[in-house]
Amino acid sequence: MEKSATEEFPCLRFKRARESIVWSDSWLSSEANLASAHSRTMGKKNCTLRITDLKESDSAVYKFKFITNLSAGGYTGEPGIQLSVRGPLLSVSDQSTYSSYNKTLKCSSSHLLPSHSTYVWYKNGQKILYEDSTYSRQHRDKQNKQSFTHTLTPINLNVMFLDFSPSLSADPSADIFEGSSVTLRCSSEANPPANYTWYKKTQTSTLQPLIRASEFLLNNIQSSDSGEYYCEAENQLGKRRSTNLNVDVKYPPRRPSVSVNPPGEIVVGGSVTLTCSSDANPEPSYSWYKDNLMMPVGHGGVFHFTAVRSEDSGTYYCRAENKYGGINSSSVHINVECEYKIATV
């Protein structure tokens, strides 16, 4: 029989003399020896015993014993009725699916329980305020790989899962300077633990793994290492790709170069453009110099003569600067010639 149920032992008697009749779960002769949960129906012919709210302690052999008003009158029914009370066998099953964001656990009984039954859930030995037979929580909860127990049947659940997207971080997370070192980290909540592979985005669709580890060290980092990196986490449930992590390497300007357009001979009144260019991160600002004196004009890396004059002849160079340094270009010489020359005889 199940706990909390009710058991009834029907009994009829045929009265032949004055007698007292009792039920007993031992060799006792007084009804006062029975538990208060034992209910007796005593009538002229009815001697039924009903036990409500059964407990495991009610397991016993029950015998009907009656005593008559005769000096030697008495009888005990043999061999008696064996009553075995046991609790329901409980089990916990995982009702969630891999595509679900919820983790759902269900507690089931091997027997039909009363409709008013409540459940007590435990997580790592701590009681959870949850009384339903089904326990559900967010699948992405970082603690969903813990042990869950029911009051009567503790079990350890080995829940297999893999985060929807691994998380990325860089150390240091501030500006990354050329020549320094930076560590990229990939992490994911997964069971079994995930294996990681690092990639760098390229212009082509063919990607080659950079390293197979959760950490990727870029030592003595160069401007060519700038770009977008991502990792893949993989376990028995499949692969998950992270978002992209942008590595932006900062560095001072490279030596600028100066070009003159149009090239060749420069004639008074013509249009001339000087262009200064340099590679730097962040982009540099430019200033122009003529014969070692800074020019008050010039926009960015371009210095334009709308109508060049003879006094514009000289030696020019530019300077490129950002917050990490500055450097001068090589010099170029401009020689402005007159449009007309006096012929000699």
Secondary structure, DSSP 8 states (H G I E B T S, - for coil): -BTT--EEE--B----S-EEEEEESSS---GGGS-TTEEEEESSSBEEEEE-S--GGG-EEEEEEEEESSTT-EEE-SS-EEE--B---EEEEE---TT-SEEEEEEEESS---TT----EEETTEEES--SSEEEEETT-TTTTS-EEESS-B------EE-SS-EEEEES-S-EETT--EEEEEE--EES--EEEEEE--SSS-----B-SSEEEE-S--GGG-EEEEEEEEETTEEEE---EEE-EEB-----EEEEES-S-EETT--EEEEEE---BS--EEEEEETTEE-S--BTTEEEESS--GGG-EEEEEEEEETTEEEE---EEE-EE-SS-----
